[in-house]
Amino acid sequence: MQRSKACLTILSLVLAINACIGYRVFSNEAEKTGADEVFQHIDTLMEVMQIIRKNYVDIDKVDYQELIRGAMEGMTSKLDPYSAFLPPTDFQSLMEDTEGEFGGIGVTISVKDSVLTVVSPIAGTPGAKAGIINGDQIIKIDQEPLEDVAVDKAVARLRGKPGTTVAITIYRPATDETIDLTLERALIPLVSVADATVLNGTRIGHVRITQFMEPTAGQLQAVLEDFVKKDVAGLIIDLRNNPGGLLDSAVDICSFFLPPGQLVVSVEGRENKKIERSHEDGFKFPADKPVLLLINGGSASAAEITAGCLSDTGRAILLGEKTFGKGSVQNVVQLQDGSALKLTIAKYYTPSRRVIHEHGIEPDIEDKLSPQDIIAIIKNEGDMDKLLAIDKQLKRAVEVLNSYLAFDSGKGTNFKNLRSQAVPAKAATP
């Protein structure tokens, strides 16, 4: 009976993969050959499990369910860092992301170059307050080394009840140092639009998007409408340390700055291609006002889609550092036992056909920050007057827009001129 259940579980996973990627495993012409091959491998897998169950020294480790889950975890780990088999508890943890708050340390993580890497810390959280920055590598959790640990499993271990503690060890490549931290988990609020203001002494509007959630576009539209009423001359959107989020939110936001029907992003899988275009109607930010986006290595996914689109279409200039390079699409399929399969099914391409995944988006103006600069900025997020004094990327952004506005005054918006302002600025970067 247990062997039959094991076979059914494996077959259910095959069917889930088949449904997820949207094509038939067996074509009409080769159905028999394909089926024979699949069942041959399943027979081999079952044979291996039987040998393990009969002979492995520790009998408490040879439960059928655990062996099958281990096989499925191994199967997905061979694909890419973002595909994973999720046991029921891990799947539930993943679903908590959509509920607005959770207990944890406040960092977004991913796998880069086979290492668990911080994409971005969330301002005001234990991780940010402890000085964790984007690019830090998490090498231990509670003294246990992280080798071949899937992102979702690492996230599950970092999360927990607010008030409990977790010990982590990070390696910081930028300074070649290893840092041990003990952090108290806290309730992590998810806020997507912040620091909306007209910068003191300027006519430049500033807003920071921390992630792309369902309400983000509506919140940003309210900010932009207020800026229009105040007759700002230009706009800075801070996408630094933004780990991404919903594709629809990125398309909605890009639509604020583009003419109707403009290509925003292509989502391309093995057989299917989906084109996302800007909306035909709705709010539009004035086309004669220049836009500058701040980006860095913590800008990922939907943030990279936004930066790539507005750069490719000539609607914005990018300042900062190369983005993270996470431009793939995962689909989550819940299985019958409450577990789930998370599978990469497509990749993103910018309007000019730039591949985001594993490449990232390069800035027009490169301006790098030291780890000390980054820590100071994270700790002072929200205090715009102080940030204008200590954040050299923000100061450079203001300088570029002011130079452009002075250079182009009375001539009408010419984004070629805006980009020309970037060339000497980039050369002057220390």
C-alpha positions in Angstrom: 0.0 0.0 0.0 2.8 2.4 0.9 4.5 1.7 -2.4 1.3 2.4 -4.3 0.9 5.7 -2.5 4.5 6.6 -3.2 4.0 5.9 -7.0 0.8 8.1 -6.9 2.7 10.9 -5.2 5.4 10.9 -7.9 2.9 10.6 -10.7 0.9 13.6 -9.2 4.1 15.6 -9.3 4.7 14.7 -12.9 1.1 15.8 -13.7 1.6 19.1 -11.8 4.7 19.9 -13.7 2.9 19.1 -16.9 0.0 21.5 -16.1 2.3 24.2 -14.8 4.4 24.6 -17.9 1.5 24.3 -20.2 2.4 21.5 -22.6 1.8 17.8 -22.9 4.6 15.5 -21.7 3.7 12.9 -24.3 3.0 13.9 -27.9 0.7 11.8 -30.0 3.6 10.5 -32.1 5.8 9.4 -29.2 3.3 8.8 -26.4 4.3 5.2 -25.9 8.0 5.8 -26.0 7.7 8.7 -23.6 5.5 6.8 -21.2 7.8 3.8 -21.2 10.8 6.1 -20.4 9.0 7.8 -17.5 7.8 4.6 -15.9 11.3 3.0 -16.3 12.8 5.9 -14.3 10.0 5.7 -11.7 10.7 1.9 -11.3 14.4 2.7 -10.7 13.4 5.4 -8.1 11.2 2.9 -6.3 13.9 0.3 -6.4 16.4 2.8 -4.8 13.8 3.6 -2.1 13.3 -0.1 -1.3 17.0 -0.7 -1.0 17.3 2.3 1.3 14.4 1.3 3.4 15.7 -2.2 3.8 19.4 -1.5 4.4 20.0 2.1 5.6 21.4 2.1 9.1 19.1 4.7 10.7 15.6 3.3 10.4 14.0 6.6 11.5 15.2 8.3 8.3 13.7 6.0 5.8 10.0 7.0 6.0 8.4 6.8 2.5 7.1 10.3 2.6 10.4 11.8 3.7 12.3 9.9 1.0 9.9 11.0 -1.7 10.0 14.6 -0.6 13.8 14.4 -0.6 13.7 13.1 -4.1 11.4 15.9 -5.2 13.5 18.5 -3.5 16.6 17.1 -5.3 14.7 17.2 -8.6 13.8 20.9 -8.4 17.2 21.9 -7.0 18.8 20.7 -10.3 16.8 23.3 -12.2 17.6 26.8 -10.8 17.7 28.6 -7.4 14.1 29.7 -7.7 12.4 26.4 -8.5 11.5 24.3 -5.4 9.4 21.6 -3.9 7.6 23.1 -0.9 6.3 20.9 1.9 3.0 22.1 3.4 4.7 24.2 6.2 7.0 25.9 3.7 4.1 26.6 1.3 2.1 28.2 4.1 5.1 30.4 4.9 5.3 31.5 1.3 1.6 32.4 1.3 2.2 34.6 4.3 4.0 37.1 2.1 0.6 38.2 0.7 -0.9 38.9 4.1 0.9 42.2 4.7 3.0 41.3 7.7 5.0 38.4 9.2 7.6 37.7 11.9 11.2 37.8 10.8 14.4 39.8 10.6 13.4 42.0 7.7 15.7 41.0 4.8 14.8 39.8 1.3 17.1 37.0 0.2 17.9 35.1 -3.0 20.6 32.8 -4.4 23.3 34.4 -6.4 26.4 32.5 -7.7 25.1 29.5 -5.6 25.2 31.5 -2.3 22.3 32.7 -0.2 22.5 36.5 -0.7 20.7 39.5 0.7 18.8 41.3 -2.0 17.7 44.1 0.2 17.0 44.9 3.9 13.6 46.4 4.8 14.0 49.8 6.5 13.3 49.9 10.3 13.5 46.1 10.7 16.0 44.1 12.9 18.1 43.3 9.9 18.4 46.9 8.7 19.1 48.1 12.2 21.9 45.5 12.6 23.6 46.9 9.5 22.8 44.1 7.0 23.2 45.5 3.5 22.5 44.2 0.0 25.1 41.8 -1.3 25.8 40.3 2.2 26.0 36.5 2.1 24.2 34.5 4.8 26.5 31.5 5.4 25.0 30.2 8.7 21.7 30.2 10.5 21.7 29.2 14.2 25.3 27.9 13.8 24.4 25.5 11.0 26.3 26.1 7.7 24.1 26.7 4.6 25.1 24.5 1.8 22.7 23.8 -1.0 19.8 25.2 1.1 16.9 26.4 -1.0 15.7 29.9 -0.6 12.3 28.9 0.7 13.8 26.7 3.4 16.2 29.5 4.5 13.3 31.9 4.7 11.4 29.5 6.8 14.3 29.2 9.2 14.7 33.0 9.5 11.1 33.6 10.2 9.4 32.9 13.5 7.3 34.2 16.3 8.1 37.9 17.0 10.3 38.2 20.1 12.3 35.0 19.4 15.9 35.2 18.4 17.9 33.8 15.5 21.7 33.7 15.1 23.1 34.3 11.7 26.6 34.6 10.2 27.1 36.8 7.2 30.1 37.2 4.9 30.5 40.7 3.3 32.4 40.4 0.0 32.8 44.2 -0.2 35.0 44.3 2.9 36.1 40.6 3.1 34.7 40.3 6.6 32.6 37.7 8.5 30.0 39.1 10.9 28.1 37.1 13.6 24.7 38.6 14.6 21.9 37.6 17.0 18.7 39.2 15.9 15.3 39.4 17.6 12.5 38.6 15.2 9.8 41.3 14.9 6.6 41.8 13.1 7.6 43.0 9.6 5.1 45.5 8.1 5.1 45.7 4.3 4.9 49.3 3.1 5.4 50.0 -0.6 5.4 53.8 -1.1 7.4 56.1 1.2 9.3 59.3 1.5 7.1 61.3 -0.9 8.2 64.9 -0.8 9.4 67.9 -2.8 13.0 68.1 -1.9 14.0 71.2 0.1 15.4 74.0 -2.0 14.4 72.4 -5.3 11.4 71.8 -7.5 12.1 68.1 -7.7 9.6 65.5 -6.4 11.0 62.4 -4.6 9.3 59.1 -3.8 10.7 55.7 -2.8 9.0 52.5 -3.9 10.1 49.7 -1.5 8.3 46.8 -3.3 5.6 46.2 -5.9 2.4 45.2 -4.3 -1.3 45.3 -5.2 -1.9 48.8 -3.8 1.4 50.3 -4.9 0.3 51.8 -8.2 -2.7 53.5 -6.6 -0.5 54.9 -3.8 2.0 56.1 -6.3 -0.6 57.7 -8.5 -1.9 59.8 -5.5 1.7 61.0 -4.9 2.3 61.9 -8.5 -1.0 63.7 -8.8 0.0 65.8 -5.8 3.4 66.5 -7.4 1.6 67.7 -10.5 -0.6 70.1 -8.5 2.6 71.4 -6.9 4.1 71.9 -10.4 7.3 70.0 -9.8 9.9 70.4 -12.5 11.3 66.8 -12.3 10.9 63.5 -10.5 13.3 61.1 -8.7 11.9 57.6 -8.0 14.1 55.6 -5.6 14.1 51.9 -6.5 17.2 51.0 -4.5 16.8 47.9 -2.3 13.5 47.1 -3.9 13.3 43.3 -4.3 10.4 43.5 -6.8 6.9 41.9 -6.5 3.9 41.9 -8.8 4.4 42.2 -12.5 1.0 43.9 -12.9 2.1 46.6 -10.4 5.2 47.3 -12.5 3.1 47.5 -15.7 0.6 49.9 -14.0 3.5 52.1 -12.8 5.3 52.2 -16.1 1.9 53.2 -17.7 2.0 56.4 -15.8 5.0 57.6 -17.8 4.4 56.1 -21.3 2.1 56.7 -24.2 -0.8 54.2 -24.6 0.1 50.9 -26.0 3.9 51.2 -25.4 5.7 47.8 -24.9 6.6 47.4 -21.3 8.0 43.9 -21.0 7.9 40.5 -22.8 7.3 37.4 -20.7 8.6 34.4 -22.6 8.4 30.8 -21.7 9.2 27.6 -23.7 6.2 27.8 -25.9 4.3 30.9 -24.9 5.0 34.6 -25.1 3.1 37.3 -23.4 3.4 41.0 -24.2 2.6 43.6 -21.6 1.8 47.1 -22.9 1.1 50.4 -21.2 -2.6 51.1 -20.5 -4.7 53.0 -23.0 -6.2 55.3 -20.4 -5.7 56.4 -16.9 -3.4 58.9 -15.2 -0.3 60.1 -17.1 2.6 62.0 -15.5 3.4 65.0 -17.7 5.7 63.9 -20.6 7.6 67.2 -20.4 9.0 66.6 -16.9 12.2 64.6 -16.6 12.3 61.4 -14.5 15.4 59.8 -12.9 15.4 56.4 -11.2 17.9 55.4 -8.5 18.9 51.7 -8.7 21.4 49.4 -7.0 22.3 45.8 -6.5 19.2 45.4 -4.3 16.8 46.4 -7.1 15.3 43.1 -8.5 12.5 41.6 -10.5 9.6 44.1 -10.9 12.0 46.9 -10.0 14.3 45.8 -12.9 11.3 45.6 -15.3 10.4 49.2 -14.4 14.0 50.5 -14.8 14.6 48.6 -18.0 11.3 49.7 -19.6 11.6 53.4 -18.7 15.3 53.4 -19.7 14.7 51.6 -23.1 11.9 53.9 -24.0 13.9 57.0 -23.2 11.5 58.2 -20.5 13.9 58.0 -17.6 17.6 58.0 -16.8 19.1 55.5 -14.4 21.6 56.4 -11.7 23.4 54.2 -9.2 24.7 50.7 -9.5 23.9 47.6 -11.6 20.7 45.8 -10.5 20.5 42.3 -9.0 19.5 40.3 -12.2 16.4 38.4 -11.1 14.2 38.4 -14.2 12.4 35.0 -14.2 8.8 34.0 -13.5 7.8 31.4 -11.0 4.4 29.6 -10.9 3.2 27.9 -7.8 1.0 24.8 -8.1 -0.5 23.4 -4.9 -0.4 19.6 -4.7 -3.0 17.3 -3.2 -1.3 16.8 0.1 -0.9 20.6 0.8 2.6 20.8 -0.5 3.4 22.8 -3.6 5.7 23.0 -6.6 7.3 26.4 -7.4 8.6 26.3 -11.0 10.4 28.8 -13.2 8.2 29.0 -16.4 9.4 32.2 -18.2 11.9 35.0 -18.3 11.5 38.8 -18.7 12.8 40.8 -21.6 12.9 44.6 -21.8 11.5 46.5 -24.8 14.9 46.5 -26.5 15.2 42.7 -25.8 17.7 43.0 -22.9 17.7 39.9 -20.8 17.2 40.9 -17.1 17.9 37.4 -15.6 21.5 36.9 -14.4 22.5 40.1 -16.3 20.8 43.0 -14.5 20.2 46.5 -15.7 23.2 48.9 -16.0 22.8 52.5 -14.9 23.4 55.5 -17.2 25.3 57.1 -14.4 27.3 54.7 -12.2 27.8 56.0 -8.7 28.9 53.4 -6.2 28.4 53.5 -2.4 30.7 52.0 0.3 29.2 49.6 2.8 29.4 52.4 5.4 27.5 54.7 3.1 24.8 52.1 2.6 24.4 51.4 6.3 24.1 55.2 7.1 21.4 55.6 4.4 19.4 52.6 5.6 19.5 53.8 9.2 18.3 57.3 8.2 15.6 56.4 5.7 12.6 58.7 6.1 14.7 61.8 7.2 15.0 63.4 3.7 17.0 66.4 4.9 19.6 64.2 6.4 19.7 61.9 3.4 20.3 64.9 1.1 23.4 65.5 3.2 24.8 62.0 3.4 23.4 60.1 0.3 25.7 60.9 -2.5 23.6 59.0 -5.1 20.6 61.1 -4.2 22.7 64.3 -4.3 24.0 63.3 -7.7 20.5 62.7 -8.9 19.4 66.2 -7.8 22.5 67.7 -9.5 21.8 65.9 -12.8 18.2 67.0 -12.9 19.0 70.6 -12.0 21.8 70.7 -14.6 19.4 69.3 -17.2 16.6 71.8 -16.2 19.0 74.7 -16.5 20.5 73.5 -19.8 17.2 72.7 -21.4 15.2 75.6 -19.9 12.8 77.0 -22.5 13.7 74.4 -25.2 11.1 71.8 -24.3 12.0 68.4 -23.0 14.8 66.7 -24.8 15.7 63.4 -23.1 18.8 63.1 -25.3 20.0 66.2 -23.6 19.2 64.6 -20.2 21.3 61.6 -21.1 24.1 64.0 -22.3 24.2 65.3 -18.7 25.0 61.8 -17.6 28.2 61.4 -19.5 30.3 64.0 -17.6 28.6 63.0 -14.4 29.7 59.4 -14.8 33.3 60.4 -15.6 33.4 62.5 -12.5 32.4 59.7 -10.2 35.2 58.9 -7.8 
